[in-house]
């Protein structure tokens, strides 16, 4: 298996779009404020936009598609032909583990951030109570997901590249190249003369 440039372009594009969505989710986190209820003495929370939940889930999906693509093409390191031995196999295994660890961390941050951002509390307490706060997502959860998305991209690219080299030993199989072997019609020509 050789390195396929379209596969690299697709993987990079999916990771970068997921990164942009994760950064957008961090910038558009829900905000809330405590307001009094005009009908009784309770207070409740009024939340802003839920755009970051959608952005976080979009980043989650794109990252999942990209990881599935890379591992489907390389047969997840465990299935398919064995690789050529040496340092490139060791590097491929390292980047395989690195890409999976960063992928799982990014997915956890994106999914947990989206779920927590979608959680809204309603009534918080009796009017004039001290220290009321509405449940909101902490700053940096989606940013951590974005950073891990970039690390996952780097790990996936190097894993795919090195796996491709280790799979073939750095050489590509070429078919139908070189000297063609043709059948000889020497026996037919001597039989006709004779």
C-alpha positions in Angstrom: 0.0 0.0 0.0 1.4 3.4 -1.0 0.6 6.8 0.4 -2.6 8.2 -1.2 -2.6 11.9 -1.4 -6.4 12.2 -1.7 -6.7 10.2 1.6 -4.3 12.6 3.3 -6.2 15.6 2.0 -9.5 14.2 3.2 -8.1 13.3 6.6 -6.5 16.7 7.1 -9.6 18.6 5.9 -11.9 16.6 8.2 -9.6 17.3 11.2 -9.3 21.0 10.4 -13.0 21.5 10.0 -13.5 19.6 13.3 -10.9 21.9 14.9 -12.8 25.0 13.6 -16.1 23.7 15.0 -14.5 23.0 18.3 -13.0 26.5 18.5 -16.4 27.9 17.5 -18.1 25.8 20.2 -15.6 27.3 22.8 -16.4 30.8 21.6 -20.2 30.3 21.6 -20.7 28.6 25.0 -24.0 29.1 26.7 -24.2 32.0 29.1 -26.8 32.3 31.8 -28.1 34.8 34.3 -30.4 34.6 37.3 -33.6 36.5 37.0 -36.6 36.7 39.4 -39.9 35.1 38.5 -42.6 37.7 38.3 -45.3 35.4 39.6 -43.7 34.1 42.8 -40.6 34.6 44.9 -38.4 32.1 43.1 -35.6 32.8 40.7 -34.7 31.0 37.5 -32.0 30.9 34.9 -32.2 32.5 31.5 -29.7 30.9 29.0 -28.3 32.3 25.8 -27.6 30.4 22.6 -27.1 26.6 22.3 -24.9 26.9 19.2 -21.9 25.4 20.9 -23.8 22.1 21.5 -24.3 21.8 17.7 -20.8 22.9 16.9 -19.3 20.4 19.4 -21.4 17.5 18.1 -20.4 18.4 14.5 -16.7 18.4 15.5 -17.4 15.0 17.2 -18.9 13.5 14.1 -16.2 14.8 11.7 -13.4 13.6 13.9 -15.1 10.2 14.1 -15.4 10.0 10.3 -11.7 10.9 9.9 -10.5 8.3 12.4 -12.7 5.6 10.8 -11.3 6.5 7.4 -7.7 6.2 8.5 -8.2 3.0 10.4 -10.4 1.5 7.7 -7.7 2.0 5.1 -4.9 0.7 7.2 -7.1 -2.1 8.6 -6.6 -0.8 12.1 -3.0 -2.1 12.3 -4.2 -5.5 13.5 -6.0 -6.9 10.4 -4.5 -7.4 7.0 -1.0 -8.2 5.9 1.9 -8.0 8.3 4.3 -5.0 8.0 7.9 -5.1 7.2 10.0 -5.3 10.4 12.2 -2.5 11.6 12.0 1.0 13.0 9.2 2.0 10.7 6.9 -0.6 12.2 7.8 0.6 15.7 7.0 4.2 14.7 3.7 3.1 13.1 2.7 1.4 16.3 3.7 4.5 18.4 1.7 6.9 16.1 -1.3 4.4 16.1 -1.5 4.5 19.9 -0.8 8.3 19.9 -3.6 9.0 17.4 -6.1 6.8 19.3 -5.3 8.4 22.7 -5.6 11.9 21.3 -8.7 10.9 19.4 -10.4 9.5 22.4 -9.5 12.5 24.5 -10.8 14.9 21.9 -14.1 12.9 21.5 -14.6 12.8 25.3 -14.1 16.6 25.6 -16.4 17.3 22.6 -19.1 15.0 23.7 -19.0 15.9 27.4 -18.8 19.6 26.6 -21.8 19.3 24.3 -23.9 17.4 26.8 -23.0 19.8 29.7 -23.6 22.8 27.5 -27.1 21.5 26.7 -28.0 21.0 30.4 -30.1 23.9 31.6 -31.3 24.4 35.2 -34.6 26.0 35.7 -35.5 27.2 39.1 -32.6 27.8 41.5 -34.0 29.0 44.7 -36.1 31.4 46.7 -35.9 35.1 45.8 -33.1 37.1 47.5 -31.1 33.9 48.2 -27.3 34.4 48.2 -24.8 33.0 45.7 -27.2 31.7 43.1 -25.5 30.4 39.9 -26.8 28.7 36.8 -25.2 25.6 35.5 -22.9 26.4 32.6 -20.0 24.7 30.9 -16.5 25.6 32.3 -14.2 27.5 30.0 -11.7 25.4 28.2 -13.5 22.1 27.6 -14.0 22.7 23.9 -10.6 24.3 23.7 -9.1 21.1 25.0 -11.1 19.1 22.5 -9.7 21.4 19.7 -6.1 21.0 20.9 -6.5 17.2 21.0 -8.1 17.3 17.6 -4.9 18.8 16.2 -2.8 16.2 18.0 -5.1 13.5 16.6 -4.6 14.9 13.1 -0.8 14.9 13.5 -0.9 11.3 14.9 -3.2 10.1 12.2 -1.1 11.6 9.4 2.1 10.2 10.6 0.5 6.8 11.4 -1.0 6.5 7.9 2.3 7.7 6.3 4.6 5.4 8.3 2.1 2.5 8.1 2.2 2.8 4.3 5.9 2.8 4.2 6.2 -0.1 6.7 3.5 -2.1 4.8 5.6 -2.2 1.6 9.1 -1.6 3.0 9.1 1.8 1.2 8.7 0.2 -2.2 5.7 0.1 -4.4 4.6 -2.8 -6.5 4.5 -2.0 -10.1 2.5 -4.1 -12.4 2.9 -4.4 -16.2 6.2 -2.6 -16.2 9.5 -3.6 -17.6 10.2 -6.2 -20.2 7.2 -8.1 -21.4 7.5 -11.9 -21.8 6.0 -13.1 -25.0 5.5 -16.6 -26.3 7.9 -17.8 -28.9 6.6 -19.1 -32.2 9.9 -20.8 -33.0 8.4 -24.3 -33.1 5.6 -23.2 -35.4 7.9 -21.6 -37.9 10.2 -24.7 -38.0 7.3 -27.0 -38.4 6.0 -25.0 -41.4 9.3 -25.2 -43.2 9.7 -28.8 -42.6 
